[in-house]
Amino acid sequence: MKTIHETQQWGIRSASFWMTLFIAVGIIFIGVRFIINPAAGAIGYGIPIINNDDLPFGRIKGIRDIFSGVVLLPLLLLRMRRATAWVFTSAITVPAADFLIVLSTNGPLDISHLMIHGLTAAYMAITSFLLFKS
């Protein structure tokens, strides 16, 4: 006889599934914005592009953001909770590093951008906990 934990399938009825999907779709959107309008994406990130010669770096960031979201989609579609948990947890390094980059560039008074990156890292940490707990 199987336990409840062994028979329950992780998926659309799980909060951690939707929390992960929210981040995946969100970072894809941010990546697309960086590709279409790198200057606007950079302002949203917290470090504006000053020189038009730097616009390609925004597009480079955009494709990496899109990949970060897309890599989670097959794991969600196939309901691979454990693999999703490991990939998602390792991805926390991105908003944590973004927080530190904005902090070191703009200083501690750039509260709005620091909160965007810091709260994203915290949200992802909570989601990771739920993914492993499920």
N, C-alpha and C positions, 0 to 999 in steps of 0.2 A: 504494500500500500504506500502510495506517495504522500508526502506531506503537502500542506497547502502551498508552501513556498516552492516546492518542485512542480506543482501543477499550474500555478499562476504564470501567465505569460506577460512579460513587460511590454508595454506599448502605449497606445493612445489613451488608455485609462489611467496612465501614470502621470503624476505631476512632473516628475523628472524628465519624462519624454518631452512634454510640452515646453518645459523650461529650457531644455537643450535645443529644441527646434527653434525657439524664440531667438536664442543667441546665434544659431547657425544662419537663420534668415536675416537677422539684423546685421551680421558682419558681411554677408553677401551684399546687402543693400549699401553698406558703407563702402565696400570695395568698388561697387559699380559707380558710386558717386565720385570716388577718387579717380576713376578712369575717365568719366565724362567731364568732371570739373575738378581737377586736382587742387586748384586754389581754394575752393569752397571746402573740400574735404580736409585740407590742411588747417584751415581756420577752425573747423569743428574739432579736429584733433587737439588743437591748442598751440600749434607752432605754425604760423602762416608762412606761405612761400613768398619770399621777397623778390626773387629774381626769376624771370620767365624761363631762364635756362634750367631751373630746378623743377619745372613742371613734370618732366619724365619721372622724377623720383616719386611724385604723387601717384603716377600711373603704376609704377613698380609696386608701391604699397598696396594699390588697389587690387592688383592681380593676386597678391599674397593674401589679402583679406578675403577675396572671393574663394581662394583655395581653402582657407581656414574654415569657411562655412560649408563648402561643398564636400569636404572630406567627412563631415559628420552625417550627411544626408543618407548615403547607402547604409551606414551603421544603424541609423534610425529606421529606415525602410525595412531592413532585414531583422529589426528588433534585437540587435546584438548589444544588449545592455552592458555587459562587462567590457567589451571592446570600446563602446561609446564612453564608458566611465574612464578608461585609461587615456584615451585620446583627449577627451574633454578636460581631464585633470591636468594633463601636460600642457594644454593650451592656456591654462591660467597664467603661465609665464608671460604671455603677450600683454594683457592689460596691466599686469604688475610692472613689467618693464616700461610700458607706455607711461604709467604713473611716475616712475622714477625719471624718465626722460623729460616729461613736462616739468616735474619738480626741479630738476637740475638746470633746465633751460629758463623757465619762467619764475622759479622761486615759489615759496609757500603761499603767496598771496593770490595765486591763480586758482582760487577755490573751485570755480565751476568746472574747469577742465580736470583738475585733480579728482574731483568727485566723480566725474564721468568714468575715468579709468579705475579709480579705487572701488567704486560701487560695482562696476562690472566685474572686477576681480573677486569681490566679496560674493556677489550673486553666483558667479561660477563656482566658487568654493562650496557654497551651500548646495548648488545643483550637483556637484561632484559627490558630496556626502550622500545625497539622496540616491544618486545613481549606484553607489557602492552598497548602500543600505537595502535597496529594493530586493 
